[in-house]
Amino acid sequence: MGRLMLTVVDENLTESVFQGEPQPYVGWYLAPVLDWIATHWVALFHEERFGWTERTRLPAAVACRRALDHWVAAGDPLGRETYRRIHAWYHRHGLRSAALGGILPDLFIRRSGDDIELSWTDDPLPFAPDGLIFESKTGHVRLAVRDVAEPLWGLLQWVTSCPPEMSGAYRGNWADLCRKVEALEGLDTMEFKRAHVPETILDSARAGFERIDRLDLFDDRRSENCPVIEEFSPAVAMFGGVSPDLGPTDINALRDALVGGCPGRDGEELASLVESRQGTPLDVPHLDGERFAAALLDDLGELNDDSFVDVRAICTRLGIAIEEIALETDSIRGVALAGEEFSPKIVINSAHAYNSNEDGKRFTIGHELCHILFDRTRARRLAHASGFWAAPGIEKRANAFAAYMLMPRELVIGNLRYVDRIDSEAAGLLADSLHVNETPLVEHLYNIGLIDEFKRDRLRTSIRRR
């Protein structure tokens, strides 16, 4: 038995009121919590992907709870399998799965890039005593890996070195916990990477880098104080966001794109823009994207052409190379590479539907430019593959950024003959003027308030008919 107090930044997640009396901790058997930390250590600090298709940008605590509620009643085999995967993921990342009758806050821990996302809900615990209420409301933060891993590792070290008074089976449980903690200390970093990248892709990618004698791009920065990877290598970061079914030909093509930009570095203007944007507070993804694009256009000043935004010229000005390759997969839209060790580069996958014409490629370039400017890791590196498997919040922000950068409100209005009469012909002419495809144009017109929902639906229909 013991008392547990969990503080995240300044938020005490275990602060509660029971029968009118405040208490800063919860009291219960601590062994299940300690065993949960040791058992799922690798997943807690290295697994980023959800165990199901999650297209929202919600923090893990809210996303997982909603997914569990949605799929629990599924009666078909696919639905039951989806629920099983969600439940398994919950057991790896949700603290309450370790409660075993105790009262614990609804905390979730998972990897997010080179950060750790901690999120929690204020959902009441089933079967909690009447009158017990946790004070903390639903919230989330992202912290450096060491800020989360080292305190929890210190807890495991303490309990294995200072056993409580025990007898019988309890002493055996403590010995099992000690063995788990000792095994973690001896794990190779490949075990940590396998929690972040699908195993078949990881092994194939590593072999590919080894064949060209560039395993240095596969080296991660492991913590000196606990068994955890603080910063993933560029290769691992990139392959962590691709389809689990990616074939060896595409794996080698992405490898070559990564190697081709190394060594290198950002140009002076790009480095200044990136530095000034580090730590920019985030809000709703599409609003962030529009805000970031407007600020960039303001920083860049007068552009060469006042009739449309020449995104290729912007990349040339910032020293960002643009390369087009034809991958076998259409699940990757583009790739953004940048950082202290790399010459900045945008790779366009010509096999993706969005890149079937120049206007679509311009949108992809704008999308990847957002990643280069705003999505660096703590090590100021970036190796990001955009597509279905990438984090949805980041992708939505990059889409909004590309839309607003290519179609700033003032430029849209300046290219419209009649702002109050936007029909399918006007939309087509406007798309031609701005060098964008009609589908993103229609969505953007709605987002910036130039058409209502009814007009948007009519324009969508006219595009589909053509």
Helices and strands as residue ranges (DSSP letters): E 2-4, E 7-8, E 11-12, E 16-18, E 21-23, E 26-28, H 31-39, H 41-46, H 60-71, H 77-93, G 95-98, E 106-112, E 115-121, E 132-134, E 139-144, H 145-161, H 169-185, H 189-194, H 199-211, G 215-218, E 221-222, E 229-231, H 234-239, H 248-260, H 268-277, H 285-300, H 311-318, E 321-325, E 332-339, E 342-349, G 353-355, H 358-374, E 382-387, H 392-406, H 409-415, H 424-434, H 438-447, H 453-465
